[in-house]
């Protein structure tokens, strides 16, 4: 499933690359963000028209609609699928009850805009990244209590806006990508930085974890996608070249295909198994958790 600034929401056959059926959505404004529910039955979408839309995948119908005062920049689910979180250019995040569609929490983040978010696997925390009111700060990445909406801490290190986030399944490591072209990993127990992954030469706009949690994929406005071994923070293979800025990335459920979305309106599917094997890291393809 893909979303686009052209206002469409589309479903594709990942093997043939052909669109399945008609567009689900043809809104007047662009669609900025999309996230599949943990059980695969629903999808939440964020639009440039300030709307949060929850869809039923089987019926292709909208279940409920929510509203912010600004563009919706990012959306995510908590681990049990009971709540959806949305972040907006109005500087707020909202936590929604999936069953009722009502706002459970509204968090005034202190950021000028919320660009990225992810929930901890134990559903107790929300990490949020974005852009600040001033460049004279390194407070682009914040942790919040998911139940009370109270601020916990800043994770300081990035020197520019944080555009993407991912939390490992064991809950021990948070990963962030930034306009500063760097990827940072954080120990969420000690709240200290672990490593800095270097290699991209421009904005890191998207990251994703493989289903077994061993491989990180990152995409950048340097027109590449990269794979990383999270055990040693080293790159796997050579960058995957694109014809333009790369905005988003996702793994297939078996971890062997990578999907990327690129400026110019195209999405790509990559078979990464040969890349991993050529690097002599066959074990990273083993014990993949298929859901």
C-alpha positions as CSV (number, residue, x, y, z in Angstrom):
1,X,0.0,0.0,0.0
2,X,1.3,3.5,-0.9
3,X,0.2,7.0,-0.3
4,X,1.3,10.1,-2.2
5,X,1.3,13.9,-2.3
6,X,-0.9,13.4,-5.4
7,X,-3.8,12.7,-2.9
8,X,-4.1,9.0,-3.7
9,X,-4.0,5.8,-1.6
10,X,-3.3,2.7,-3.6
11,X,-2.8,-1.0,-3.2
12,X,-0.3,-3.0,-5.2
13,X,0.7,-6.6,-6.0
14,X,4.3,-6.7,-4.6
15,X,5.3,-9.4,-7.1
16,X,3.9,-8.0,-10.3
17,X,4.0,-4.3,-9.4
18,X,0.5,-3.9,-10.8
19,X,-2.1,-1.9,-8.9
20,X,-4.9,-3.9,-7.3
21,X,-8.3,-2.3,-8.0
22,X,-9.0,1.4,-8.1
23,X,-7.6,4.1,-5.8
24,X,-9.0,3.9,-2.3
25,X,-8.8,7.6,-1.9
26,X,-8.6,10.6,-4.2
27,X,-8.4,13.5,-1.8
28,X,-7.8,17.1,-2.8
29,X,-4.8,17.3,-0.5
30,X,-1.8,15.0,-0.4
31,X,-1.4,12.0,1.8
32,X,1.6,12.3,4.0
33,X,1.7,9.2,6.2
34,X,0.3,5.7,6.4
35,X,0.6,2.8,8.9
36,X,-0.8,-0.7,9.0
37,X,-2.4,-2.0,12.2
38,X,-0.5,-4.9,14.0
39,X,-3.3,-7.4,13.0
40,X,-3.3,-6.2,9.4
41,X,-7.0,-5.4,9.3
42,X,-6.9,-1.6,9.3
43,X,-4.7,1.2,8.1
44,X,-4.4,4.8,9.4
45,X,-3.6,7.7,7.1
46,X,-2.6,11.3,7.7
47,X,-3.3,14.0,5.1
48,X,-2.3,17.5,4.2
49,X,-5.9,18.5,4.9
50,X,-5.2,17.9,8.6
51,X,-7.3,14.7,8.7
52,X,-6.5,11.4,10.4
53,X,-8.4,8.6,8.6
54,X,-8.9,5.1,9.8
55,X,-9.8,2.5,7.1
56,X,-11.1,-1.0,7.2
57,X,-8.9,-3.0,4.7
58,X,-11.5,-5.6,3.9
59,X,-14.3,-3.2,3.1
60,X,-12.1,-0.3,1.8
61,X,-14.3,2.0,3.9
62,X,-13.4,4.8,6.3
63,X,-14.2,3.8,9.9
64,X,-13.7,7.3,11.4
65,X,-12.0,10.6,10.8
66,X,-10.0,12.8,13.2
67,X,-8.7,16.3,12.9
68,X,-5.6,18.4,13.8
69,X,-5.1,22.1,13.2
70,X,-2.2,21.5,10.8
71,X,-1.0,18.9,8.3
72,X,-0.6,15.4,9.6
73,X,3.1,14.5,9.2
74,X,3.2,11.1,10.8
75,X,1.0,8.3,12.2
76,X,1.7,5.1,14.1
77,X,0.1,2.3,16.1
78,X,0.8,1.1,19.6
79,X,1.8,-2.6,20.0
80,X,-1.6,-4.0,20.9
81,X,-3.5,-2.1,18.2
82,X,-5.8,-0.3,20.6
83,X,-4.5,3.2,19.9
84,X,-3.3,5.3,17.0
85,X,-0.9,8.3,17.5
86,X,-0.7,11.2,15.0
87,X,1.7,14.1,14.8
88,X,1.1,17.4,13.1
89,X,2.7,20.5,11.8
90,X,0.7,22.3,14.5
91,X,3.2,21.0,17.0
92,X,0.8,18.6,18.7
93,X,0.5,14.8,18.9
94,X,-2.9,13.1,19.5
95,X,-3.5,9.7,20.8
96,X,-6.8,8.2,19.5
97,X,-8.8,5.3,20.7
98,X,-9.2,3.0,17.8
99,X,-12.6,1.6,18.8
100,X,-14.3,5.0,19.3
101,X,-12.2,7.4,17.3
102,X,-12.1,9.7,20.3
103,X,-8.9,11.6,21.4
104,X,-7.4,10.0,24.5
105,X,-4.5,12.5,24.8
106,X,-3.4,15.7,23.2
107,X,0.3,16.4,23.7
108,X,1.7,19.9,23.1
109,X,5.2,18.8,22.2
110,X,7.1,22.0,22.2
111,X,8.2,21.3,18.6
112,X,7.2,23.5,15.8
113,X,6.1,20.4,13.9
114,X,6.1,16.7,14.7
115,X,7.7,14.8,11.8
116,X,8.2,11.3,13.2
117,X,6.9,9.1,16.0
118,X,7.0,5.5,17.3
119,X,5.5,3.7,20.3
120,X,7.6,1.5,22.6
121,X,6.8,-2.2,22.4
122,X,5.5,-2.2,25.9
123,X,3.1,0.7,25.0
124,X,4.4,2.8,27.9
125,X,6.3,5.5,25.9
126,X,6.1,7.5,22.7
127,X,9.2,8.8,20.9
128,X,8.6,12.0,18.8
129,X,10.9,13.8,16.5
130,X,10.5,17.0,14.5
131,X,11.7,20.5,13.9
132,X,12.2,23.2,16.5
133,X,11.3,26.9,16.7
134,X,15.0,27.6,16.6
135,X,18.1,26.0,15.2
136,X,20.0,26.8,18.4
137,X,18.9,23.6,20.1
138,X,19.6,19.9,20.0
139,X,16.2,19.0,21.4
140,X,14.8,17.4,18.2
141,X,13.9,14.1,19.8
142,X,11.7,13.7,22.9
143,X,10.2,10.8,24.9
144,X,6.7,11.0,26.4
145,X,4.6,8.9,28.7
146,X,2.0,7.2,26.5
147,X,-0.6,6.9,29.3
148,X,-0.4,10.3,30.9
149,X,1.1,12.5,28.1
150,X,3.8,13.7,30.4
151,X,7.3,14.7,29.1
152,X,10.0,12.2,30.1
153,X,13.3,13.4,28.5
154,X,15.1,14.8,25.5
155,X,17.6,12.6,23.7
156,X,20.3,15.0,22.7
157,X,22.7,14.5,19.8
158,X,21.1,15.4,16.5
159,X,21.8,18.9,15.3
160,X,18.9,19.2,12.9
161,X,15.3,18.0,12.6
162,X,14.5,14.3,13.2
163,X,12.5,12.9,10.3
164,X,12.2,9.2,11.1
165,X,12.1,6.8,14.1
166,X,12.0,3.0,14.8
167,X,11.9,1.0,18.0
168,X,13.4,-2.5,18.2
169,X,11.0,-5.2,19.2
170,X,12.8,-5.9,22.5
171,X,12.2,-2.3,23.5
172,X,15.9,-1.7,24.3
173,X,17.0,0.4,21.3
174,X,15.5,3.5,19.6
175,X,16.8,4.5,16.2
176,X,16.5,8.0,14.7
177,X,17.3,9.5,11.3
178,X,17.8,13.2,10.8
179,X,18.2,16.1,8.4
180,X,21.8,16.2,9.6
181,X,22.3,13.0,7.5
182,X,23.0,10.8,10.5
183,X,21.4,7.8,12.0
184,X,21.7,7.4,15.8
185,X,20.9,4.5,18.0
186,X,19.9,5.0,21.7
187,X,19.7,2.7,24.7
188,X,16.2,3.4,26.0
189,X,17.0,2.0,29.5
190,X,19.9,4.3,30.2
191,X,18.6,7.0,27.7
192,X,22.2,7.3,26.3
193,X,23.4,7.2,22.7
194,X,24.9,3.9,21.5
195,X,26.2,4.5,18.0
196,X,26.2,6.9,15.1
197,X,25.7,5.4,11.6
198,X,27.4,7.5,8.9
199,X,27.2,7.1,5.1
200,X,24.3,9.1,3.9
201,X,25.2,12.5,2.5
202,X,21.8,14.2,2.8
203,X,18.5,14.0,4.8
204,X,17.7,10.6,6.2
205,X,13.9,10.6,5.6
206,X,12.9,7.0,6.4
207,X,14.0,4.0,8.3
208,X,12.6,0.5,8.8
209,X,13.5,-2.7,10.8
210,X,13.5,-6.1,9.3
211,X,11.0,-8.5,10.9
212,X,13.8,-10.3,12.8
213,X,15.2,-7.0,14.0
214,X,18.7,-7.7,12.7
215,X,18.7,-5.4,9.6
216,X,18.0,-1.7,9.4
217,X,17.1,-0.1,6.2
218,X,17.4,3.7,5.7
219,X,16.5,6.0,2.8
220,X,17.8,9.5,2.0
221,X,17.6,12.5,-0.2
222,X,21.0,11.5,-1.4
223,X,19.0,9.2,-3.7
224,X,19.9,5.9,-2.0
225,X,18.6,3.2,0.3
226,X,21.1,1.5,2.6
227,X,21.1,-1.7,4.7
228,X,22.8,-1.9,8.1
229,X,23.7,-4.8,10.4
230,X,22.5,-3.6,13.8
231,X,24.8,-6.0,15.6
232,X,27.8,-3.9,14.6
233,X,26.3,-0.8,13.0
234,X,28.1,-1.6,9.8
235,X,26.6,-1.2,6.2
236,X,25.6,-4.3,4.3
237,X,26.5,-4.2,0.6
238,X,26.4,-1.1,-1.6
239,X,23.7,1.6,-1.6
240,X,20.6,1.0,-3.7
241,X,20.5,3.8,-6.2
242,X,17.3,5.7,-7.1
243,X,16.6,8.4,-9.7
244,X,15.5,11.0,-7.0
245,X,15.1,11.7,-3.3
246,X,13.9,8.6,-1.4
247,X,11.2,9.3,1.2
248,X,10.0,6.0,2.7
249,X,10.9,2.4,3.2
250,X,9.4,-0.9,4.4
251,X,10.3,-4.6,4.6
252,X,8.1,-7.4,3.5
253,X,6.9,-9.8,6.3
254,X,9.5,-12.4,5.3
255,X,12.3,-9.8,5.4
256,X,13.6,-10.5,1.9
257,X,11.9,-7.7,-0.1
258,X,12.4,-4.0,0.5
259,X,9.9,-1.4,-0.7
260,X,10.9,2.2,-1.3
261,X,9.1,5.4,-2.3
262,X,10.8,7.9,-4.5
263,X,10.2,11.5,-5.6
264,X,8.8,11.5,-9.1
265,X,5.8,9.3,-8.1
266,X,7.4,5.9,-8.3
267,X,7.7,3.1,-5.7
268,X,10.2,0.3,-6.0
269,X,10.5,-3.3,-4.8
270,X,14.0,-4.7,-4.1
271,X,15.1,-8.3,-3.6
272,X,17.7,-7.8,-0.8
273,X,18.4,-11.5,-0.1
274,X,21.3,-11.7,-2.7
275,X,22.8,-8.5,-1.3
276,X,22.9,-9.9,2.3
277,X,24.2,-13.2,1.1
278,X,27.0,-11.6,-1.1
279,X,28.1,-9.7,2.0
280,X,28.5,-13.1,3.8
281,X,25.7,-12.4,6.2
282,X,23.4,-15.3,5.4
283,X,22.5,-15.7,9.1
284,X,20.7,-12.3,8.9
285,X,18.1,-14.0,6.7
286,X,17.6,-16.9,9.1
287,X,15.0,-17.2,11.8
288,X,12.9,-14.4,10.2
289,X,9.6,-14.0,12.0
290,X,6.8,-14.1,9.4
291,X,3.5,-12.5,10.6
